[in-house]
Amino acid sequence: MKKSWIVLAIVILLVILVYASVKGTYNQMVGKDELVSAQWAQVENVYQRRMDLIPNLVNTVKGYADFEQETLTQVIEARAKATSIQVNASNLNPAILNQFQEAQAGLSSALSRLLVTIERYPDLKANQNFLELQAQLEGTENRIAVERRKFNDVARDYNTFIRQFPS
């Protein structure tokens, strides 16, 4: 009878250990998933800041009558395309992320063309409002790069965790 109690105690102890291990692993996975979602929210946050700066930049540039309308139109269209793609942090997948990144890259390209075109307008380059907007935009681009790197780091950590055996 004593042997059966010992065996039963060992089985119960093993069940408790397995349960604790599975629970701990699951909780760790949930925590990493939440970290990925939170970091993606930060990425979206800095992209939104850039979106908010663009109308001010376009309006400042529009004040110069002979400025190329085509360049401004490209920036406005690229911004509209970039804002039309919504990414849900709870359902991040490669296809949506690629679509989002392509739209953001298109916007970055249009902004770069705008800034290159502005080089031909010394009066605009001397405009204090424009200079402040340009500095804010450059700072925002740097923040985008930082937040994307952080997102990639936490996503890689999460993906590594869920692919390891045993998790």
PyMOL commands that set and color helices and strands:
alter all, ss='L'
color gray80, all
select helices_A, chain A and resi 2-62+69-84+89-91+94-118+122-126+128-163
alter helices_A, ss='H'
color red, helices_A
deselect
rebuild
show_as cartoon
